[in-house]
Amino acid sequence: MTQQAINTIRTLTMDAVQAAKSGHPGAPMALAPLVYTIWNRMMRFDPQDPIWPNRDRFVLSNGHASMLVWSILHLTGVQAVNADYENVGKPSVTLDEIRRFRQLDSKTPGHPEYHWVSGVETTTGPLGQGVATSVGMAIAQKWLANRYNKPGFEIFDYDIYAICGDGCMMEGVASEAASLAGHLGLDNLCWIYDNNHITIEGNTKLAFTEDVATRFLAYGWNVLRVGDANDIERIEHALTTFRQTKGRPTFIVLDSHIGYGAPHRQDSADAHGEPLGEEEVRLTKRAYGWPEDAKFLVPDGVYDHFKAGIGKRGGEARGKWNDLFAKYRSQNPALATEIDQMQKRELPAGWDRNLPSFPADPKGVSGRDASGKVLNVLAQNIPWFLGGSADLGPSNRTTLTYEGAGHFEAGSYGGKNLHYGVREHSMAAIVNGMVLSKLRAYGATFFIFSDYARPAIRLSALMELPTLLVFSHDAMGDGEDGPTHQPVEHLASLRAIPGLVTLRPGDANEVVEAYRYILQLRHKPALIVVSRQPLPTLDRSKYAPAAGVSRGAYILADSPGANPQIILIASGSEVSLAVQAHEQLVSEGTRSRVVSMPSWDIFESQPREYRDSVLPPSVTARIAIEQASTFGWERYVGSIGRVIGMKTFGASAPLKELQKKFGFEPAQVCALAKELLGAKQ
């Protein structure tokens, strides 16, 4: 029956890929014994409750092998859960959905997608992302155990299993994450490397001949090897060794044959990314001792076999945990409430109490300093709010400095300050993993290095995760460092990601309101972009309250009668510049309006009536001001308006010289405003 179950995974894969006329059959055919062993013999996972907090996590980093996931979710009877965290009483993946593999709106897309299908722990596809995210999951478990486990109450003691292939091993993000995982001694983490020597172009000897096992030994991992991917006893022994290993993560090299059993495709690149073909499918089924013409066959007894394995074991484990948690709740009610709130992405009462309010000050406060003050308040008010920087904590001002904040380090997992090292890409993926584990986590670096983190940021948007990235040095404020450190195209690039909230606040109080907005997000990632240099703190008794940030854009300053001739629109460090130009224009008799626009994304979600009240269609004389690419601003200034922005890279010079060179001065804004108004007349 064990072999029947394994071959069911293989044949469902072959049939689904063949029916879809696209897909990747080879890896699932090779790895079916591994996935069977993890799920039916090792994992603490209850198919009846796939969001049970203490479940083991399974990550398929080589996500093109998604039929492994769809097959095992179906065969184990994993139940669907809705957005309100309720079991809806039907399977997550039906056999009909497998028949509809890769079809529109099916529950079996080409790569695993989080929140679309219950039982999928993270979206994978871009190679290396899954294993990097798994490090965040492992960090989260260590932190949760440190805070919530008490003597006699092991509330969080789950493990993370991640499968990866040669592609993951070549991607830099995996190397970054593996290095950090080894440094932190994450012994709850196991990566299984599908060592089949095949990539799309052919044998890996074309481009990849390193000794991967030795590399992971150097990272500080426990390295094991299983020489035959069909030997489930040896696989189980290796996985048991992982669970017994303390003080370091485990890396298992699994030697496999891609397209196992296919007489003409095994061990070939042809088995990787295309259907086997009807005749090869029949011949492979014959090799398995399978009915050659049967399609999507699940033999009698296979469902019961999984029910007696993971179904029974997982149900018992969850039942014991529920009993334990009930006793825990009676003895630790406050901590139990925290766990409840975390699981539903809620915030504790009073989470925004004591947020700072900054008095008017023409010299002002830098965005990064204001951000640091807010982060330190939030981390004290929200127990599960934590994070750190890619080796730039002192520059980003993201270090939590209050008494007791502590540092998350190997063997000491209770601190709230994480140190990702100079690893921006894996940092963003690790933040995803922590948030998937229901923590509210943040990462930070200079805005210019958001390029290195962007692929993982994109996945957070795709997964609808409330992640937070803090980017300082938002424009040319570090002038002497030159164009390599001056972001130009980055705002436009990140604004282009669907579902991502990008906020660039204009003064210290806008920073506070930006965080107030971000922390209330439950299904959207956000990033905040703050200045290195001090920005004037605006007098809110004279200008509009900073609470307008929650609407994406708001009228900050207006002429008497609110009937403007010209509108100045700005974000971030250019808001105070717009205000200075506005005051000069008003003093000269020009009816000017200033609109602070920290977030295009939020503004676009507002009702049309509100947007038209801020930017009246009748007022076509408009100037947008931003130390970034002008790309996209035409939507707000129209064909008549103008943009003062960057059409080249920056330069190495003091900030004031750069502002003069590129036109970011009040006099130049006023001159352009008069030119526009003169042209209209």
C-alpha positions as CSV (number, residue, x, y, z in Angstrom):
1,M,0.0,0.0,0.0
2,T,2.9,2.4,0.6
3,Q,4.1,1.8,-2.9
4,Q,0.5,2.3,-4.2
5,A,0.3,5.6,-2.4
6,I,3.6,6.8,-3.8
7,N,2.7,5.7,-7.3
8,T,-0.6,7.5,-7.0
9,I,1.2,10.8,-6.5
10,R,3.3,10.0,-9.5
11,T,0.5,9.0,-11.8
12,L,-1.8,11.9,-10.8
13,T,1.1,14.2,-11.7
14,M,1.6,12.6,-15.1
15,D,-2.1,12.7,-15.9
16,A,-2.6,16.3,-14.7
17,V,0.4,17.6,-16.7
18,Q,-0.7,15.6,-19.7
19,A,-4.2,17.0,-19.5
20,A,-3.0,20.5,-19.1
21,K,-0.5,20.1,-21.9
22,S,2.0,21.9,-19.7
23,G,3.8,21.5,-16.4
24,H,6.7,19.8,-14.7
25,P,6.3,16.0,-14.2
26,G,9.9,15.0,-13.6
27,A,10.5,16.2,-10.1
28,P,7.2,15.0,-8.6
29,M,7.9,11.5,-10.1
30,A,11.3,11.5,-8.4
31,L,10.2,13.0,-5.1
32,A,6.9,11.2,-4.5
33,P,8.6,8.9,-1.9
34,L,10.1,11.8,-0.1
35,V,6.8,13.7,0.1
36,Y,5.0,10.6,1.1
37,T,7.5,10.0,4.0
38,I,7.4,13.6,5.2
39,W,3.6,13.7,5.3
40,N,2.5,10.2,6.2
41,R,5.3,9.3,8.6
42,M,6.9,12.5,10.0
43,M,4.9,15.7,9.9
44,R,2.8,16.8,12.8
45,F,-0.1,18.2,10.7
46,D,-3.8,17.6,11.0
47,P,-5.6,17.6,7.6
48,Q,-8.8,18.6,9.4
49,D,-7.3,21.8,10.7
50,P,-4.5,23.0,8.3
51,I,-4.0,26.3,10.3
52,W,-3.5,24.7,13.7
53,P,-0.8,27.0,15.2
54,N,1.6,24.2,16.2
55,R,1.6,22.3,12.9
56,D,4.8,21.4,11.2
57,R,5.3,23.5,8.0
58,F,6.0,22.1,4.5
59,V,7.5,24.3,1.9
60,L,8.0,23.3,-1.7
61,S,10.7,25.7,-2.8
62,N,11.0,24.2,-6.3
63,G,7.4,25.2,-6.8
64,H,7.3,24.0,-10.4
65,A,6.8,20.6,-8.9
66,S,3.4,21.8,-7.6
67,M,1.7,18.5,-8.4
68,L,3.4,17.1,-5.4
69,V,1.5,19.6,-3.3
70,W,-1.8,19.2,-5.0
71,S,-1.6,15.4,-4.9
72,I,-0.7,15.2,-1.2
73,L,-3.3,17.8,-0.2
74,H,-5.9,15.7,-2.0
75,L,-4.9,12.3,-0.8
76,T,-4.6,13.4,2.8
77,G,-8.0,15.1,2.8
78,V,-6.8,18.6,3.8
79,Q,-9.8,20.7,4.5
80,A,-10.5,24.2,3.2
81,V,-10.4,27.2,5.4
82,N,-11.9,30.6,4.5
83,A,-10.6,34.1,5.1
84,D,-12.3,34.2,8.5
85,Y,-10.2,31.2,9.6
86,E,-13.2,28.9,9.5
87,N,-13.3,25.3,8.3
88,V,-15.8,25.3,5.5
89,G,-16.4,21.6,5.5
90,K,-15.0,20.7,2.1
91,P,-11.7,19.5,0.7
92,S,-9.0,22.0,-0.1
93,V,-8.2,20.1,-3.3
94,T,-10.6,17.7,-5.0
95,L,-9.8,15.2,-7.7
96,D,-11.8,17.4,-10.1
97,E,-9.4,20.3,-9.3
98,I,-6.5,18.1,-10.1
99,R,-8.1,17.3,-13.5
100,R,-8.2,21.1,-13.9
101,F,-4.5,21.6,-13.2
102,R,-3.2,24.9,-14.4
103,Q,-6.6,26.0,-15.7
104,L,-8.3,29.4,-15.0
105,D,-9.6,29.7,-11.4
106,S,-8.7,26.1,-10.5
107,K,-7.4,25.3,-7.0
108,T,-4.3,23.7,-8.6
109,P,-2.3,26.5,-10.3
110,G,1.0,26.0,-11.9
111,H,2.9,26.9,-8.7
112,P,1.8,26.8,-5.1
113,E,-0.1,29.9,-4.1
114,Y,-0.7,30.9,-0.4
115,H,-4.2,31.8,0.7
116,W,-5.6,30.5,-2.6
117,V,-5.4,26.9,-1.4
118,S,-5.5,25.8,2.2
119,G,-2.5,23.7,3.1
120,V,-0.1,25.8,1.1
121,E,2.2,27.6,3.6
122,T,3.8,30.1,1.1
123,T,3.8,31.0,-2.5
124,T,6.7,29.6,-4.3
125,G,7.9,29.6,-7.9
126,P,10.8,32.0,-8.2
127,L,13.6,29.6,-7.2
128,G,15.2,30.1,-3.8
129,Q,12.3,32.1,-2.4
130,G,10.7,29.1,-0.6
131,V,13.8,28.1,1.3
132,A,14.6,31.7,2.2
133,T,11.1,32.1,3.5
134,S,11.4,28.9,5.5
135,V,14.2,30.6,7.5
136,G,11.7,33.2,8.6
137,M,9.3,30.5,9.6
138,A,12.1,28.9,11.7
139,I,13.0,32.2,13.3
140,A,9.3,32.8,14.2
141,Q,9.0,29.4,15.8
142,K,12.1,30.1,18.0
143,W,10.8,33.5,19.0
144,L,7.3,32.2,19.7
145,A,8.6,29.3,21.8
146,N,10.8,31.7,23.8
147,R,7.9,34.0,24.7
148,Y,5.0,31.6,25.1
149,N,6.4,28.2,26.2
150,K,6.3,27.7,29.9
151,P,7.4,24.7,32.1
152,G,5.1,21.9,31.2
153,F,3.6,23.8,28.3
154,E,5.4,23.3,25.0
155,I,2.9,25.4,23.0
156,F,5.2,26.0,20.0
157,D,7.6,23.3,19.1
158,Y,6.9,22.7,15.4
159,D,9.5,22.0,12.6
160,I,9.8,23.3,9.1
161,Y,10.5,21.0,6.1
162,A,11.6,22.6,2.8
163,I,12.3,20.8,-0.5
164,C,14.6,22.5,-2.9
165,G,16.4,21.7,-6.2
166,D,19.5,22.6,-8.1
167,G,17.9,25.9,-9.2
168,C,17.4,26.9,-5.6
169,M,20.9,26.1,-4.8
170,M,22.2,28.4,-7.5
171,E,20.0,31.3,-6.6
172,G,21.8,33.8,-4.3
173,V,18.8,34.4,-2.0
174,A,19.1,30.7,-0.9
175,S,22.7,31.2,0.0
176,E,22.0,34.3,2.0
177,A,19.3,32.6,3.9
178,A,21.3,29.4,4.5
179,S,24.2,31.4,5.9
180,L,22.0,33.2,8.4
181,A,20.2,30.0,9.4
182,G,23.5,28.3,10.1
183,H,24.7,31.3,12.1
184,L,21.5,31.3,14.2
185,G,21.6,27.5,14.8
186,L,18.0,27.0,13.7
187,D,17.7,23.3,14.5
188,N,14.0,23.3,13.7
189,L,14.7,23.7,10.0
190,C,15.3,21.0,7.5
191,W,16.1,21.5,3.8
192,I,16.0,18.5,1.5
193,Y,18.0,19.0,-1.7
194,D,16.7,17.1,-4.8
195,N,20.1,16.3,-6.3
196,N,19.1,15.1,-9.8
197,H,21.8,16.9,-11.8
198,I,19.2,18.3,-14.3
199,T,18.1,21.8,-15.1
200,I,16.2,23.2,-18.1
201,E,19.3,23.5,-20.3
202,G,20.5,20.0,-19.5
203,N,22.9,18.4,-17.0
204,T,24.1,20.7,-14.2
205,K,27.7,20.1,-15.2
206,L,27.0,22.9,-17.8
207,A,27.2,25.5,-15.1
208,F,27.1,24.0,-11.6
209,T,29.8,21.7,-10.3
210,E,30.4,22.9,-6.7
211,D,30.3,20.6,-3.7
212,V,27.0,21.7,-2.2
213,A,27.3,19.5,0.8
214,T,30.6,21.0,1.8
215,R,29.2,24.5,1.3
216,F,26.5,23.7,3.8
217,L,29.0,22.2,6.2
218,A,30.8,25.6,6.0
219,Y,27.5,27.4,6.8
220,G,27.3,25.3,10.0
221,W,24.5,22.9,9.0
222,N,24.3,19.2,9.8
223,V,24.6,17.6,6.4
224,L,23.2,14.1,5.7
225,R,23.0,12.1,2.5
226,V,20.4,9.6,1.2
227,G,21.7,7.9,-1.9
228,D,18.4,6.6,-3.2
229,A,15.3,8.8,-3.4
230,N,13.1,5.6,-3.4
231,D,14.5,4.3,-0.1
232,I,11.8,5.6,2.3
233,E,13.4,3.9,5.3
234,R,16.6,5.8,4.8
235,I,14.6,9.0,4.2
236,E,12.7,8.5,7.4
237,H,16.0,7.8,9.3
238,A,17.5,11.0,7.9
239,L,14.4,13.0,8.9
240,T,14.5,11.4,12.4
241,T,18.1,12.4,12.7
242,F,17.1,16.0,11.8
243,R,14.6,16.0,14.7
244,Q,17.2,14.7,17.1
245,T,19.9,17.2,16.0
246,K,20.3,20.2,18.3
247,G,22.0,23.5,17.7
248,R,22.1,23.6,13.9
249,P,19.8,23.2,10.9
250,T,19.8,20.0,8.8
251,F,20.6,19.7,5.1
252,I,19.8,16.4,3.4
253,V,21.2,15.6,0.0
254,L,18.8,13.3,-1.7
255,D,20.1,11.6,-4.9
256,S,17.2,11.2,-7.3
257,H,16.3,10.4,-10.9
258,I,14.1,13.1,-12.5
259,G,11.2,11.5,-14.3
260,Y,11.7,8.3,-12.4
261,G,10.3,5.3,-14.2
262,A,9.9,6.9,-17.6
263,P,11.7,4.6,-20.0
264,H,12.8,7.4,-22.4
265,R,12.7,10.5,-20.2
266,Q,14.3,9.5,-16.9
267,D,17.4,11.5,-16.1
268,S,16.8,13.9,-19.0
269,A,16.0,17.6,-19.2
270,D,13.0,16.6,-21.3
271,A,11.3,15.3,-18.1
272,H,11.6,18.7,-16.4
273,G,9.2,21.1,-17.9
274,E,6.9,19.5,-20.4
275,P,4.4,16.6,-20.6
276,L,5.8,13.1,-21.1
277,G,3.4,12.4,-24.0
278,E,0.6,9.9,-24.1
279,E,2.8,6.9,-25.1
280,E,5.5,7.7,-22.5
281,V,2.8,8.0,-19.9
282,R,1.5,4.5,-20.7
283,L,5.0,3.0,-20.7
284,T,5.8,4.6,-17.4
285,K,2.6,3.4,-15.8
286,R,3.5,-0.1,-17.1
287,A,6.8,0.2,-15.3
288,Y,5.0,1.1,-12.1
289,G,2.7,-1.9,-12.5
290,W,-0.2,0.5,-13.0
291,P,-3.2,0.2,-15.3
292,E,-1.9,1.8,-18.5
293,D,-5.1,3.5,-19.7
294,A,-6.4,4.5,-16.3
295,K,-6.4,8.3,-15.7
296,F,-6.5,10.1,-12.4
297,L,-6.8,6.8,-10.6
298,V,-6.7,6.6,-6.8
299,P,-6.7,2.9,-6.0
300,D,-8.9,1.5,-3.3
301,G,-7.3,1.8,0.1
302,V,-5.0,4.8,-0.7
303,Y,-7.3,7.3,1.0
304,D,-7.6,5.1,4.0
305,H,-3.9,4.6,4.1
306,F,-3.3,8.3,4.5
307,K,-6.1,8.6,7.0
308,A,-4.5,5.9,9.1
309,G,-1.2,7.7,8.8
310,I,-1.1,11.5,8.9
311,G,-4.9,11.6,9.6
312,K,-4.7,9.6,12.8
313,R,-1.3,10.9,13.9
314,G,-2.1,14.6,13.1
315,G,-5.5,14.4,14.7
316,E,-4.1,13.0,17.9
317,A,-1.3,15.6,18.0
318,R,-3.8,18.5,17.5
319,G,-6.1,17.0,20.1
320,K,-3.4,16.8,22.7
321,W,-2.3,20.3,21.8
322,N,-5.8,21.7,22.2
323,D,-6.1,20.1,25.6
324,L,-2.7,21.5,26.6
325,F,-3.7,25.0,25.3
326,A,-6.9,24.9,27.3
327,K,-4.9,24.3,30.5
328,Y,-2.4,27.0,29.4
329,R,-5.2,29.5,28.9
330,S,-6.4,29.0,32.5
331,Q,-2.9,29.6,33.9
332,N,-1.7,32.2,31.4
333,P,-4.8,34.0,30.1
334,A,-3.0,37.1,28.9
335,L,-0.5,35.1,26.9
336,A,-3.3,32.9,25.4
337,T,-5.1,36.0,24.3
338,E,-2.0,37.3,22.6
339,I,-1.8,34.0,20.7
340,D,-5.5,34.2,19.7
341,Q,-5.0,37.8,18.4
342,M,-1.9,36.9,16.5
343,Q,-3.5,34.0,14.7
344,K,-6.2,36.3,13.4
345,R,-3.8,39.2,12.6
346,E,-5.5,41.4,15.2
347,L,-3.8,44.1,17.3
348,P,-3.9,44.3,21.1
349,A,-5.9,47.0,22.8
350,G,-4.0,50.3,23.0
351,W,-1.5,49.3,20.3
352,D,-1.1,52.9,19.2
353,R,-1.0,54.5,22.7
354,N,1.9,56.9,23.4
355,L,2.8,57.4,19.7
356,P,4.8,60.5,19.5
357,S,3.6,63.9,18.4
358,F,6.1,66.3,17.1
359,P,5.9,70.1,17.7
360,A,6.3,72.6,14.9
361,D,10.0,73.1,14.2
362,P,11.6,74.8,11.2
363,K,14.8,72.8,11.7
364,G,12.8,69.7,12.1
365,V,13.5,66.0,12.5
366,S,14.7,63.5,10.0
367,G,12.2,60.9,8.8
368,R,14.5,58.1,10.0
369,D,14.7,59.6,13.5
370,A,10.9,60.0,13.7
371,S,10.5,56.4,12.4
372,G,12.9,55.1,15.0
373,K,10.8,56.7,17.8
374,V,7.6,55.2,16.4
375,L,9.1,51.7,16.0
376,N,10.2,51.7,19.6
377,V,6.7,52.6,20.8
378,L,5.0,50.0,18.6
379,A,7.4,47.2,19.7
380,Q,6.5,47.9,23.3
381,N,2.8,48.1,22.7
382,I,2.6,45.0,20.4
383,P,4.3,42.0,21.9
384,W,4.8,40.2,18.6
385,F,6.1,43.2,16.6
386,L,9.8,42.9,15.9
387,G,12.4,43.3,13.2
388,G,15.8,44.7,12.2
389,S,18.0,45.8,9.4
390,A,20.4,44.5,6.8
391,D,23.4,45.7,8.8
392,L,22.2,49.3,8.7
393,G,20.3,49.6,12.0
394,P,22.2,52.6,13.3
395,S,21.7,54.4,9.9
396,N,18.1,53.3,9.4
397,R,17.3,54.1,13.1
398,T,15.5,50.7,13.2
399,T,17.2,49.4,16.3
400,L,14.9,48.9,19.2
401,T,16.6,50.6,22.1
402,Y,14.1,50.4,25.0
403,E,15.0,48.4,28.0
404,G,14.4,44.7,27.5
405,A,14.2,44.8,23.7
406,G,17.1,42.4,23.4
407,H,18.7,40.8,20.4
408,F,17.7,37.7,18.5
409,E,20.8,35.6,18.5
410,A,21.9,31.9,18.3
411,G,20.8,30.2,21.5
412,S,19.0,33.4,22.7
413,Y,15.8,33.7,20.8
414,G,13.8,36.1,22.8
415,G,15.1,39.4,21.5
416,K,13.2,41.7,19.2
417,N,16.2,43.1,17.3
418,L,17.0,40.9,14.3
419,H,20.3,41.2,12.5
420,Y,20.0,40.0,8.9
421,G,23.5,40.9,7.9
422,V,24.2,42.4,4.5
423,R,21.5,40.2,3.0
424,E,18.7,42.4,1.6
425,H,17.1,39.8,-0.6
426,S,16.9,37.1,2.1
427,M,15.9,39.7,4.6
428,A,12.7,40.4,2.7
429,A,11.9,36.7,2.2
430,I,12.6,36.0,5.9
431,V,10.2,38.8,6.8
432,N,7.6,37.1,4.6
433,G,8.2,33.8,6.5
434,M,7.8,35.5,9.9
435,V,4.6,37.2,8.9
436,L,3.3,33.9,7.4
437,S,3.9,32.7,11.0
438,K,1.6,35.5,12.2
439,L,4.3,37.8,13.7
440,R,4.3,41.4,12.7
441,A,7.8,41.7,11.4
442,Y,9.8,44.4,9.6
443,G,13.1,44.6,7.7
444,A,15.1,47.7,6.8
445,T,17.8,49.1,4.6
446,F,18.6,52.1,2.4
447,F,16.0,52.8,-0.2
448,I,18.5,52.3,-3.0
449,F,18.9,48.6,-1.9
450,S,15.2,47.9,-2.2
451,D,16.3,46.6,-5.7
452,Y,17.9,43.7,-3.9
453,A,14.8,42.9,-1.9
454,R,12.2,43.5,-4.7
455,P,11.4,39.9,-5.7
456,A,10.5,39.0,-2.1
457,I,8.5,42.2,-1.8
458,R,6.6,41.3,-4.9
459,L,5.7,37.9,-3.4
460,S,4.5,39.6,-0.2
461,A,2.0,41.5,-2.3
462,L,1.0,38.4,-4.2
463,M,0.4,36.6,-0.9
464,E,-1.4,39.6,0.6
465,L,0.8,39.6,3.7
466,P,1.0,42.6,6.1
467,T,4.8,42.8,5.9
468,L,6.6,46.0,6.6
469,L,9.8,47.3,5.0
470,V,11.5,50.5,6.3
471,F,13.7,52.3,3.8
472,S,15.7,55.3,4.8
473,H,17.9,57.6,2.7
474,D,14.9,58.2,0.4
475,A,16.5,60.5,-2.2
476,M,19.5,62.7,-2.5
477,G,19.9,63.4,1.2
478,D,23.2,61.5,1.4
479,G,24.5,63.7,-1.5
480,E,28.2,63.0,-1.2
481,D,27.8,59.3,-1.6
482,G,26.7,60.0,-5.2
483,P,24.4,58.3,-7.7
484,T,25.1,54.8,-6.5
485,H,23.3,55.6,-3.3
486,Q,20.6,58.0,-4.6
487,P,17.4,56.2,-5.6
488,V,15.8,57.6,-8.7
489,E,13.5,55.0,-10.3
490,H,12.7,53.1,-7.1
491,L,9.5,54.8,-6.2
492,A,8.0,54.3,-9.6
493,S,9.2,50.6,-9.6
494,L,7.6,49.8,-6.2
495,R,4.4,51.8,-7.0
496,A,4.0,49.5,-9.9
497,I,3.5,46.4,-7.8
498,P,-0.2,45.6,-7.4
499,G,-1.4,45.5,-3.8
500,L,1.7,47.1,-2.3
501,V,1.3,50.2,-0.2
502,T,4.1,52.7,-0.7
503,L,4.3,55.6,1.8
504,R,6.7,58.5,1.6
505,P,5.8,60.8,4.5
506,G,6.7,64.5,4.4
507,D,7.5,65.3,8.0
508,A,7.8,63.7,11.4
509,N,4.0,63.7,12.1
510,E,3.3,62.2,8.7
511,V,5.7,59.4,9.7
512,V,3.6,58.7,12.8
513,E,0.4,58.6,10.7
514,A,2.0,56.4,8.1
515,Y,2.8,53.8,10.7
516,R,-0.7,54.2,12.2
517,Y,-2.1,53.3,8.8
518,I,0.3,50.5,8.1
519,L,-0.2,48.6,11.3
520,Q,-3.9,48.3,10.7
521,L,-3.4,46.5,7.4
522,R,-4.2,42.8,7.6
523,H,-3.9,41.7,4.0
524,K,-1.5,44.2,2.3
525,P,2.3,44.7,2.6
526,A,3.6,48.2,3.1
527,L,6.8,50.0,2.9
528,I,7.7,53.4,4.3
529,V,10.4,55.6,2.7
530,V,11.9,58.1,5.1
531,S,14.6,60.8,4.8
532,R,18.1,60.8,6.1
533,Q,18.2,64.6,6.6
534,P,16.0,66.7,8.9
535,L,12.8,67.9,7.4
536,P,10.9,70.9,8.9
537,T,8.1,69.8,11.2
538,L,5.1,71.7,9.9
539,D,2.9,73.8,12.2
540,R,-0.3,71.8,12.2
541,S,-2.3,74.7,13.7
542,K,-1.6,76.5,10.5
543,Y,-1.6,73.6,8.1
544,A,-3.9,70.5,7.9
545,P,-3.6,67.6,10.4
546,A,-1.2,64.9,9.4
547,A,-4.1,62.4,9.8
548,G,-4.7,63.1,6.1
549,V,-2.0,60.6,5.4
550,S,-4.6,57.8,5.9
551,R,-6.3,59.0,2.6
552,G,-3.1,58.9,0.6
553,A,-3.2,62.6,-0.3
554,Y,-4.7,65.6,1.3
555,I,-4.9,69.4,1.1
556,L,-2.1,70.5,3.3
557,A,-2.2,74.2,2.6
558,D,-4.7,76.3,0.6
559,S,-5.4,79.9,-0.4
560,P,-8.3,81.8,1.2
561,G,-11.6,80.6,-0.3
562,A,-10.2,77.3,-1.3
563,N,-10.3,78.3,-5.0
564,P,-6.8,77.6,-6.2
565,Q,-5.3,78.7,-9.5
566,I,-2.5,76.2,-9.2
567,I,-1.8,73.0,-7.3
568,L,1.6,72.0,-6.0
569,I,1.8,68.2,-5.3
570,A,4.7,66.7,-3.4
571,S,5.8,63.7,-1.3
572,G,8.4,63.2,1.3
573,S,11.2,65.7,1.6
574,E,9.7,67.9,-1.2
575,V,6.6,68.7,0.8
576,S,8.3,71.4,2.8
577,L,9.7,72.8,-0.5
578,A,6.2,72.9,-1.9
579,V,5.0,74.7,1.2
580,Q,7.8,77.3,0.9
581,A,6.9,77.9,-2.7
582,H,3.2,78.1,-1.8
583,E,3.8,80.8,0.8
584,Q,5.8,82.9,-1.7
585,L,3.1,82.5,-4.4
586,V,0.3,83.5,-1.9
587,S,2.3,86.5,-0.8
588,E,2.4,87.6,-4.4
589,G,-1.3,87.2,-4.9
590,T,-1.4,83.7,-6.6
591,R,-4.0,81.4,-5.2
592,S,-2.0,78.2,-4.6
593,R,-2.8,74.9,-3.0
594,V,-0.4,72.3,-1.6
595,V,-1.3,68.7,-1.7
596,S,0.8,66.3,0.3
597,M,0.7,62.9,-1.5
598,P,2.6,60.3,0.6
599,S,0.9,57.4,-1.1
600,W,-0.5,57.0,-4.6
601,D,-1.9,53.6,-3.7
602,I,-4.0,54.8,-0.9
603,F,-5.2,57.9,-2.7
604,E,-6.3,55.8,-5.7
605,S,-8.5,53.7,-3.4
606,Q,-10.5,56.8,-2.2
607,P,-13.9,57.7,-3.6
608,R,-13.9,59.8,-6.7
609,E,-15.6,62.6,-4.8
610,Y,-12.7,62.9,-2.4
611,R,-10.1,62.7,-5.1
612,D,-11.8,65.4,-7.0
613,S,-12.0,67.6,-3.9
614,V,-8.3,67.4,-3.5
615,L,-7.4,67.7,-7.1
616,P,-10.3,69.5,-8.8
617,P,-10.4,68.6,-12.5
618,S,-11.1,72.3,-13.3
619,V,-7.6,73.2,-12.0
620,T,-5.3,72.1,-14.7
621,A,-2.3,74.2,-13.7
622,R,-0.4,71.6,-11.5
623,I,3.2,71.0,-10.6
624,A,4.4,67.7,-9.0
625,I,7.7,67.8,-7.1
626,E,9.6,64.7,-6.2
627,Q,13.3,63.8,-6.1
628,A,12.7,60.7,-8.2
629,S,11.8,59.7,-11.7
630,T,9.0,61.7,-13.2
631,F,7.5,58.5,-14.6
632,G,3.8,58.2,-13.7
633,W,3.2,61.7,-12.4
634,E,1.4,62.6,-15.6
635,R,-1.7,61.0,-14.2
636,Y,-1.9,63.8,-11.6
637,V,-0.5,66.8,-13.5
638,G,-2.2,66.0,-16.8
639,S,-1.0,67.2,-20.2
640,I,-0.8,70.9,-19.1
641,G,1.0,70.4,-15.8
642,R,4.7,69.9,-15.2
643,V,6.9,67.7,-13.0
644,I,10.0,68.8,-11.2
645,G,11.8,65.5,-10.8
646,M,14.7,63.4,-11.9
647,K,15.3,62.5,-15.6
648,T,18.9,61.5,-15.0
649,F,20.8,59.8,-12.2
650,G,22.0,62.0,-9.4
651,A,25.6,63.2,-8.6
652,S,28.1,63.3,-5.8
653,A,27.9,66.7,-4.0
654,P,26.5,68.3,-0.9
655,L,22.7,68.2,-0.8
656,K,22.2,72.0,-1.3
657,E,24.2,71.9,-4.5
658,L,22.2,69.0,-5.8
659,Q,18.9,70.7,-5.0
660,K,20.1,73.8,-6.9
661,K,21.4,71.7,-9.9
662,F,18.2,69.7,-10.3
663,G,15.7,72.5,-9.6
664,F,14.5,71.6,-6.1
665,E,14.3,75.2,-4.8
666,P,11.3,77.4,-4.0
667,A,12.3,80.1,-6.5
668,Q,12.4,77.5,-9.4
669,V,9.0,76.1,-8.3
670,C,7.5,79.6,-8.3
671,A,9.0,80.5,-11.6
672,L,7.5,77.4,-13.2
673,A,4.1,78.2,-11.6
674,K,4.1,81.6,-13.0
675,E,5.1,80.2,-16.4
676,L,2.2,77.8,-16.3
677,L,-0.3,80.4,-15.3
678,G,1.1,82.8,-17.9
679,A,0.6,80.2,-20.6
680,K,-3.0,79.7,-19.5
681,Q,-3.7,83.4,-19.8
